[in-house]
Each structure stands twice: as C-alpha cells, then as structure tokens.
Amino acid sequence: EEEKMAATADKYHVHEWHASNKLNYSRAEQERASAEKLEAECERLRKETEATTFRKKQSNDHKFSLRLSEIEFWKKELEEKIAEDVEETKMLNKCKEQLEKALAATRFPLEVAQKCLAFREKRISIDLVHDDVEIQLLKEVEVVQGVQALLQHTFDQTVEQIRRLRSCKYKLEKDLKDKFTALNIDESCAKLHAQSPGIGYSRGAVKIQTNSVSPEQWEGYSNENVIKTEQERNSSTTLRGVIHSVLEQTSQDLARQRAAVNLAFELRIREVTSAKETLEKHLEKVLKEIGAMEDNISKLKQALEAKEGPMQVAQTRLSLRAERPNVELVRDPVQYGLVDEVQLIQESVEKLQEQLSNSESALKGLIRTQLTLEEDIGVKANSLMVDKGQCMELRKQLEISS
C-alpha cells in the first residue's frame, strides 16, 4: 500500500498536465507572435536600410559626379593658366634676349666715344680746345651710360618677372598634379560597387582627417593660384610694353646723339680744313714776299757796293787837290762839287743802309711769320689727322654695327 502511495506521489496530476500544455501553447503562441513581429520588423528594417543605403549611395554617387566635375573644371582651368603662363614666359624671355643684345650693343659705342676723347687729347697747341665736338662726345658718353643704366634696370625687372611667372607655374603644376591624383582617386571611388574586386573593411578610415580642408578652402587655394598667375601675367604683359618702349627710345637716343657727334665732327673738320687752307694761302704769299724781300736786300747790297767806287773817286780827288800849293789851294767850284758829291753819296749810303736794315728786319719778321704759319698748319694737320683720320674712321664702324 505504502509502495503504491509512494509511486503515485511521484506523478503529476491530469490537471497539471493540461495546465502545462496550456502554458506551453501560450508560450509558443507568444514566442511565435513575437518572432513574427520581429520578422516583420526585420523585414521592414531590412527594406528601410536597403533603401536608405541605396539612396545614400546614389547621393554619394551624385556627389562624386559633382566633385569630379569640380576637379575637372579646376584641372582645365589650371592647365589653361599654365599654358598661358608658359606662353607669356616665352615671350618675356624673347624680350629679355632683346635687352641683353641691346645692352651688349651699347658697349662698343661707349668704347668709341671714350677712344675719340682720348684721341683728341693728342691735339696740340691752340687746337687743344674745348669745342663742340668734345661737348657732344662727353654728352654721348653720358647718354650711352644712361641708356646702359636704364637697360640694366629693365633687364633686372624682366629677370624678376620671369622668376615670378615660374613660381606661379610651379604652384599651378603642383596644384594640377594634386588635382590629377585626386581625380584618379575619386574616379576609382566612383566606379566601385559591391562586386568590385579588392574592396574590404578599412580600420580607421571612417573619420574626417584633422589636416583636411573645407571645400571653400580647397577652391580658394586654386582660385588664389589662378588669380596670382593672372596678375603676374598682366604685369608681364605691361612690362613687355615697357620693354618695347625702352628699346625704341634708347635706340632713338643713341642714334640721335651719334648723329649730333658726327655732325659736330663734320663741321669741325670743315672749319679746321678751311683754316688750314687759309693759312697755306697766307704762307704761300709770305714765302713769295720772302723771296721778293731777299731779292730787294740783294739789290740794296749791290747798290751799296756800287756807291763805294764813286765815293772812293770823290774822296781821292779831294785828297789829291788838298795837296795843291799856296794860292792854288782855291775853293773853286770843283772843290765844292766834290764835297757835295761826297755828301750826296754818303747820304745815299745812309739811306740805303737804313732801308737794308729795315728790309732785313722785315725779312726776319716774314721768316718768323713763315715759321708760325708752318707750325700752325702742322697743328691743323695734326688736328685733321686726329678728327678725320682716327676718330671718324673709328666712328664709321658704328654705322656698320648699327
């Protein structure tokens, strides 16, 4: 009996069995309902996330497209500005070469002007004068040195402007290189999809880099480079205009002063030549007069010699007649005639001697004048040799070189 009661005590009652079943049914129903609800929620969430992800991808794809357009726009803008910069630099380099040639071309005219001044220091005596030729030569030296200073200053400005253009080009090319890199990266990113090979998770990629810049800063950087390049290109264009004006003006200044110097030389050579010819004419007359004076002196000497015989005859007669004896020593007409004759001859001799002395003094004066004229003619010949034979021959090379 006790064993039966013990065996019965270990078993559940029927109502407990039914209660357990109902509880399991209820729990199953709740779990199923909860699972269905969760499934529905998951389905909704899946569709919602799929749509959100798709929209977000579409949005980012559109942003990529816009971004690629922006990069492409700035890439073309940079390429265009680089091409303009290169072309402007090329034209400015040509101007620089012209300035170099113009500067080199001033060295010979300066050397010629300085040599002409040195040559003209070899003029002698009265012809070593501060004339218009010297004034114009000194002015030519001043003009050439002024032109050299202006050309050198313009050349230095050109070199600096070329440096600035190259600096702009360097920044543009660096920016363009970065644009190419960014364009390639973003084009690659824009083409990626879920089936693309090589995609995967990247740790630490989901962040905004601290060294990144805003779109405004990004655009401002390129825009600043473009504006700076445009400014430098405009400055270069203006400078090229200045260079052409400087080259034209300096060339005119040099040519004008060269013509002024040449004209001064021509006038001076003409003046010295005329003076030399006049001196030569006077020398010819003086030489002729010297010849005439020498002939005159010779004739005067002959006349004096011719008076010696008559004087001796007259004085001898007087001496002999002084020996007449006693009353025969009479003052007769003969005696007075002989005395008059001696006095007349003596007066004639004195006059002839006076004229001989005057003639000899005149001859000496004529000879001094001859020497002075010959010396002055030599001075003028030397001046012509310097101005015409050295300076103008040297300056002919300026016409050839110009």
C-alpha positions as MATLAB code, in Angstrom:
seq = 'EEEKMAATADKYHVHEWHASNKLNYSRAEQERASAEKLEAECERLRKETEATTFRKKQSNDHKFSLRLSEIEFWKKELEEKIAEDVEETKMLNKCKEQLEKALAATRFPLEVAQKCLAFREKRISIDLVHDDVEIQLLKEVEVVQGVQALLQHTFDQTVEQIRRLRSCKYKLEKDLKDKFTALNIDESCAKLHAQSPGIGYSRGAVKIQTNSVSPEQWEGYSNENVIKTEQERNSSTTLRGVIHSVLEQTSQDLARQRAAVNLAFELRIREVTSAKETLEKHLEKVLKEIGAMEDNISKLKQALEAKEGPMQVAQTRLSLRAERPNVELVRDPVQYGLVDEVQLIQESVEKLQEQLSNSESALKGLIRTQLTLEEDIGVKANSLMVDKGQCMELRKQLEISS';
ca = [
       0.000    0.000    0.000;
       2.738    2.292    1.027;
       4.641    1.413   -2.145;
       1.602    2.279   -4.242;
       1.185    5.596   -2.435;
       4.883    6.415   -3.000;
       4.635    5.616   -6.685;
       1.530    7.805   -7.022;
       3.175   10.704   -5.221;
       5.979   10.921   -7.912;
       3.478   11.539  -10.764;
       1.714   14.746  -11.939;
      -1.982   15.205  -11.889;
      -4.041   15.355  -15.007;
      -4.920   18.998  -14.401;
      -1.230   19.740  -14.086;
      -0.663   18.087  -17.410;
      -3.383   20.163  -19.020;
      -2.091   23.264  -17.323;
       1.431   22.531  -18.576;
       0.148   22.040  -22.105;
      -1.809   25.288  -21.999;
       1.233   27.098  -20.678;
       3.386   25.708  -23.474;
       0.737   26.565  -26.010;
       0.508   30.063  -24.645;
       4.313   30.459  -24.530;
       4.632   29.040  -28.046;
       1.959   31.405  -29.292;
       3.651   34.344  -27.589;
       7.056   33.357  -28.901;
       5.661   32.801  -32.387;
       3.806   36.099  -32.319;
       6.903   37.817  -31.007;
       9.023   36.112  -33.686;
       6.547   37.074  -36.421;
       6.545   40.630  -35.158;
      10.351   40.601  -35.074;
      10.449   39.088  -38.531;
       8.149   41.821  -39.799;
      10.247   44.445  -38.055;
      13.402   42.916  -39.524;
      11.837   42.834  -42.972;
      10.826   46.475  -42.608;
      14.245   47.389  -41.269;
      15.969   45.443  -43.990;
      13.954   47.167  -46.678;
      14.368   50.518  -44.975;
      18.137   50.109  -44.570;
      18.408   48.816  -48.097;
      16.525   51.825  -49.401;
      18.478   54.195  -47.139;
      21.778   52.647  -48.159;
      20.784   52.800  -51.826;
      19.667   56.422  -51.517;
      22.827   57.287  -49.643;
      24.961   55.555  -52.275;
      23.049   57.350  -55.009;
      23.530   60.609  -53.157;
      27.249   59.939  -52.774;
      27.483   58.849  -56.401;
      25.914   62.167  -57.346;
      28.300   63.980  -55.015;
      31.174   62.092  -56.628;
      29.917   63.198  -60.021;
      29.733   66.806  -58.867;
      33.104   66.517  -57.204;
      34.649   65.049  -60.339;
      33.140   67.900  -62.373;
      34.598   70.439  -59.952;
      38.030   68.822  -60.075;
      37.833   68.544  -63.866;
      36.852   72.210  -64.103;
      39.771   73.328  -61.963;
      42.090   70.917  -63.753;
      41.207   72.517  -67.082;
      41.454   75.975  -65.535;
      44.906   75.177  -64.165;
      46.033   73.649  -67.476;
      44.833   76.762  -69.300;
      46.637   79.103  -66.898;
      49.802   77.015  -67.083;
      49.706   77.207  -70.896;
      49.176   80.988  -70.715;
      51.995   81.284  -68.162;
      54.348   79.253  -70.370;
      53.485   81.349  -73.432;
      53.928   84.602  -71.523;
      57.244   83.407  -70.084;
      58.387   82.518  -73.608;
      57.525   85.992  -74.908;
      59.153   87.666  -71.898;
      62.294   85.580  -72.443;
      62.449   86.931  -76.003;
      62.234   90.450  -74.576;
      64.994   89.542  -72.133;
      67.185   88.395  -75.035;
      66.464   91.685  -76.853;
      67.511   93.614  -73.738;
      70.700   91.556  -73.489;
      71.525   92.287  -77.131;
      70.700   95.975  -76.729;
      72.842   96.194  -73.593;
      75.736   94.425  -75.316;
      75.340   96.742  -78.326;
      75.989   99.817  -76.134;
      79.475   98.695  -75.123;
      81.105   99.474  -78.495;
      79.579  102.986  -78.886;
      80.770  103.838  -75.365;
      84.233  102.500  -76.184;
      84.299  104.536  -79.426;
      83.241  107.753  -77.684;
      85.852  107.277  -74.954;
      88.553  106.479  -77.519;
      87.639  109.588  -79.531;
      88.004  111.697  -76.395;
      91.392  110.065  -75.747;
      92.479  110.594  -79.379;
      91.522  114.274  -79.237;
      93.799  114.765  -76.238;
      96.604  114.370  -78.794;
      95.665  117.700  -80.374;
      98.395  120.270  -79.739;
      98.871  123.938  -79.113;
      95.921  126.235  -79.792;
      93.882  123.389  -81.321;
      93.602  121.662  -77.940;
      90.294  123.450  -77.480;
      87.077  122.524  -75.637;
      84.998  122.670  -78.792;
      81.511  121.480  -79.725;
      82.891  118.092  -80.769;
      84.211  117.481  -77.269;
      80.932  118.703  -75.751;
      78.938  116.294  -77.935;
      81.336  113.397  -77.243;
      81.032  113.941  -73.486;
      77.266  114.063  -73.915;
      77.410  110.841  -75.944;
      79.274  109.109  -73.114;
      76.619  110.384  -70.700;
      73.766  109.241  -72.983;
      75.257  105.762  -73.511;
      75.872  105.290  -69.797;
      72.313  106.464  -69.077;
      70.968  104.017  -71.661;
      73.034  101.220  -70.119;
      71.650  102.001  -66.655;
      68.062  102.035  -67.962;
      68.512   98.806  -69.928;
      70.170   97.093  -66.955;
      67.332   98.166  -64.640;
      64.724   96.932  -67.140;
      66.686   93.696  -67.582;
      66.712   93.127  -63.807;
      62.958   93.757  -63.701;
      62.482   91.230  -66.504;
      64.541   88.564  -64.737;
      62.491   89.100  -61.565;
      59.208   88.923  -63.509;
      60.305   85.669  -65.167;
      61.097   84.286  -61.726;
      57.608   85.226  -60.535;
      55.980   83.626  -63.563;
      57.963   80.438  -62.972;
      56.990   80.489  -59.305;
      53.325   80.736  -60.306;
      53.805   77.944  -62.827;
      55.398   75.760  -60.137;
      52.432   76.298  -57.803;
      49.948   75.688  -60.612;
      51.720   72.488  -61.671;
      51.857   71.262  -58.077;
      48.153   72.033  -57.686;
      47.436   70.358  -61.037;
      49.397   67.275  -60.006;
      47.344   67.058  -56.816;
      44.178   67.527  -58.899;
      45.215   64.641  -61.159;
      45.823   62.433  -58.137;
      42.524   63.423  -56.522;
      40.704   62.966  -59.846;
      42.113   59.461  -60.299;
      41.258   58.527  -56.709;
      37.700   59.884  -56.896;
      37.125   58.327  -60.344;
      38.223   54.996  -58.916;
      35.961   55.510  -55.905;
      33.019   56.484  -58.125;
      33.368   53.223  -60.096;
      33.394   50.956  -57.013;
      30.372   48.708  -56.292;
      29.625   45.783  -54.025;
      31.057   43.302  -56.510;
      34.211   45.260  -57.186;
      37.388   43.280  -56.537;
      39.675   44.466  -53.808;
      37.031   46.116  -51.630;
      37.105   45.442  -47.910;
      36.917   46.912  -44.473;
      39.422   49.626  -43.618;
      40.095   50.251  -39.987;
      40.398   53.889  -39.096;
      39.165   55.071  -42.483;
      35.804   56.249  -41.178;
      36.863   59.682  -39.979;
      37.448   63.279  -41.057;
      41.199   63.908  -41.196;
      42.373   66.709  -38.953;
      44.599   68.075  -41.724;
      41.746   68.187  -44.236;
      40.397   71.475  -45.625;
      36.904   72.743  -46.305;
      35.558   72.918  -49.881;
      35.795   76.701  -49.659;
      39.464   76.464  -48.653;
      40.066   73.917  -51.414;
      38.505   76.131  -54.052;
      40.110   79.256  -52.549;
      43.595   77.719  -52.816;
      43.274   77.030  -56.535;
      41.471   80.306  -57.155;
      44.233   82.197  -55.355;
      46.873   80.498  -57.530;
      44.907   81.330  -60.670;
      44.366   84.974  -59.641;
      48.036   85.363  -58.685;
      49.104   83.900  -62.035;
      46.726   86.196  -63.880;
      48.119   89.199  -62.007;
      51.699   88.232  -62.800;
      50.787   87.591  -66.428;
      49.191   91.048  -66.658;
      52.292   92.546  -65.024;
      54.430   90.697  -67.553;
      52.320   91.978  -70.448;
      52.685   95.530  -69.139;
      56.424   95.025  -68.694;
      56.750   93.794  -72.285;
      55.136   97.024  -73.425;
      57.592   98.984  -71.283;
      60.499   96.964  -72.726;
      59.471   97.711  -76.321;
      59.173  101.414  -75.454;
      62.554  101.418  -73.688;
      64.256   99.635  -76.603;
      62.762  102.028  -79.124;
      63.501  105.147  -77.053;
      67.077  104.154  -76.191;
      67.771  103.268  -79.820;
      66.490  106.693  -80.908;
      68.509  108.447  -78.182;
      71.716  106.688  -79.224;
      71.113  107.325  -82.926;
      70.250  110.988  -82.300;
      73.373  111.601  -80.235;
      75.546  109.643  -82.668;
      74.263  111.898  -85.475;
      74.930  115.000  -83.328;
      78.521  113.904  -82.724;
      79.088  113.101  -86.394;
      77.676  116.479  -87.434;
      79.912  118.246  -84.896;
      82.904  116.353  -86.313;
      81.963  117.249  -89.895;
      81.588  120.934  -89.054;
      84.832  120.983  -87.064;
      86.761  119.161  -89.805;
      85.352  121.591  -92.356;
      86.308  124.521  -90.136;
      89.852  123.245  -89.474;
      90.330  122.379  -93.158;
      89.255  125.894  -94.140;
      91.600  127.410  -91.550;
      94.459  125.217  -92.784;
      93.826  126.180  -96.405;
      93.710  129.861  -95.456;
      96.969  129.501  -93.546;
      98.545  127.751  -96.528;
      97.465  130.613  -98.806;
      98.981  133.123  -96.398;
     102.125  131.014  -96.201;
     102.337  130.979  -99.974;
     102.096  134.792 -100.020;
     104.625  135.111  -97.209;
     107.066  132.814  -98.994;
     106.612  134.832 -102.140;
     107.185  138.010 -100.172;
     110.272  136.493  -98.527;
     111.646  135.787 -101.968;
     110.883  139.359 -103.046;
     112.431  140.757  -99.868;
     115.564  138.668 -100.280;
     115.840  139.972 -103.851;
     115.321  143.504 -102.540;
     118.063  143.064  -99.930;
     120.363  141.705 -102.567;
     119.703  144.734 -104.748;
     120.250  147.089 -101.793;
     123.582  145.445 -101.074;
     124.534  145.755 -104.726;
     123.549  149.436 -104.622;
     125.713  149.968 -101.547;
     128.604  148.251 -103.228;
     128.022  150.424 -106.295;
     128.463  153.532 -104.138;
     131.922  152.544 -102.957;
     133.665  153.375 -106.297;
     132.214  156.865 -106.723;
     132.845  157.591 -103.035;
     136.437  156.485 -103.328;
     136.930  158.526 -106.531;
     135.456  161.656 -104.976;
     137.424  161.321 -101.763;
     140.646  160.559 -103.693;
     140.125  163.668 -105.810;
     139.603  165.751 -102.666;
     142.701  164.236 -101.095;
     144.834  164.953 -104.158;
     143.531  168.520 -104.574;
     144.340  169.199 -100.928;
     147.968  168.996 -101.984;
     147.693  171.993 -104.319;
     150.402  174.569 -103.348;
     149.971  178.031 -101.941;
     147.444  180.143 -103.632;
     146.388  177.300 -105.902;
     144.542  175.826 -102.955;
     141.441  177.655 -104.040;
     137.789  176.936 -103.095;
     136.738  176.639 -106.627;
     133.514  175.094 -107.966;
     135.309  171.812 -108.435;
     136.132  171.729 -104.754;
     132.552  172.494 -103.792;
     131.288  169.988 -106.336;
     133.462  167.205 -104.952;
     132.398  167.952 -101.389;
     128.751  167.957 -102.465;
     129.317  164.679 -104.305;
     130.840  163.008 -101.220;
     127.972  164.273  -99.044;
     125.408  163.129 -101.580;
     126.977  159.674 -101.829;
     127.187  159.486  -98.030;
     123.507  160.391  -97.684;
     122.628  157.825 -100.293;
     124.661  155.171  -98.500;
     122.969  156.002  -95.209;
     119.527  155.819  -96.756;
     120.392  152.546  -98.479;
     121.779  151.130  -95.221;
     118.629  152.249  -93.400;
     116.439  150.531  -95.983;
     118.721  147.491  -95.887;
     118.294  147.326  -92.106;
     114.529  147.752  -92.452;
     114.426  145.126  -95.160;
     116.444  142.675  -93.112;
     114.112  143.272  -90.117;
     111.141  142.770  -92.405;
     112.700  139.582  -93.725;
     113.183  138.308  -90.191;
     109.557  139.163  -89.454;
     108.452  137.349  -92.580;
     110.536  134.315  -91.640;
     109.035  134.327  -88.139;
     105.614  134.541  -89.712;
     106.564  131.679  -92.038;
     107.588  129.547  -89.090;
     104.419  130.475  -87.191;
     102.247  129.679  -90.193;
     104.058  126.407  -90.845;
     103.725  125.466  -87.196;
     100.021  126.352  -87.153;
      99.490  124.433  -90.402;
     101.193  121.460  -88.740;
      98.884  121.879  -85.740;
      95.855  121.935  -88.057;
      97.166  118.916  -89.981;
      97.560  117.052  -86.700;
      94.010  118.007  -85.683;
      92.658  116.773  -89.003;
      94.619  113.551  -88.628;
      93.059  113.055  -85.163;
      89.491  114.038  -86.062;
      89.303  112.751  -89.618;
      91.942  110.046  -89.772;
      91.346  108.466  -86.358;
      88.006  109.487  -84.855;
      85.812  109.478  -87.964;
      87.382  106.298  -89.297;
      86.629  104.650  -85.959;
      83.092  106.032  -85.909;
      82.398  104.549  -89.358;
      82.316  101.188  -87.604;
      79.327  102.426  -85.575;
      77.325  102.769  -88.799;
      78.278   99.229  -89.779;
      77.428   97.763  -86.370;
      74.144   99.654  -86.135;
];
